[in-house]
Amino acid sequence: MPELAGLPLPGEQPQRVVHRCREPFLDAVAPRKALVSFDQPIPFGSGWPPPARTSAATSAPARASNSARNRLTQRTRAAHRRHARGWNTLERLRYEWSTDHPPLEERQIMKLLRVLLVGALATVLTTVGVGAAEAGTAVAPNATSLTGNWTDNGSAMPSIIQGGVGGDNLVVNMSFANRPTAFGKVTSATTFFVTFPDAGRFTGTILGGDVLQWSNGSVWRRVFTGQLVHDINGSWTDGISFRRVTNTGGYVRVTLDNGTQVGVGFARNASTIEVSFTAGGTFLGTVDPNGFIRWSNNTTWSHPILH
């Protein structure tokens, strides 16, 4: 029978048949092109590639195959990571430029504008609070402006300029006495301070709007710089002697005919002057439109040209 032809006869020893060892089940190099493709990435945790079989009898070619398989696995994971990053970038850009969300650049500009607005508001609040922080009280501009010419009794001729953002800054011109300019600030409706570079800092109180009481005891009065009801410049007489009066910007000077100064003063308003005489005494003079000066000591001066 043909199927029994290959069997050994009775009494014969069967022949030893040696077959060549089978090839490994998985070639670690052949599938490389398929694994690096991004068309169908293989998810992690699916059990592929299978772990390499190791044993004490593993040959050198098998160890080489395991090493190649490990390198391939690392490359595949790196490829998956690059693929995932690329997908996330595309999705993020699609999200940023969608109609429901403003672009990234626009959001950054809006955030910058908010920061600038907050900074500007903080600057304004800080500037407004400078005077209050320095004085210890809230800044309240005085009801009457201090701008104008001032004097103690007619001899001093300082001038004040009040201004600034809140109207609370003071500049005091002391050039009449060859002194440096002083600067100060209004601290309330009736108080202020001025720092004189050559004398120090002094506080002041506003009394009635036309009188400044200083912390060192000095008193400044406002000078009226307008036109009086009668021009007082020229020669005057009381019927016994003559006096010459000059009015320069509200500052009044009284001299004898020989030029000797005998009195200094200032104009309070359009019809009142105040003069301090060297002989003694400070008197108020009421200027009469008809050409008379009637003094508070009951003395009357007249213009000799008119009378």
Summary of the structure (lengths in Angstrom):
residues: 307
radius of gyration: 53.6
end to end distance: 179.1
largest distance: 184.7
contacts: 713
relative contact order: 0.07
helix: 25%
strand: 28%
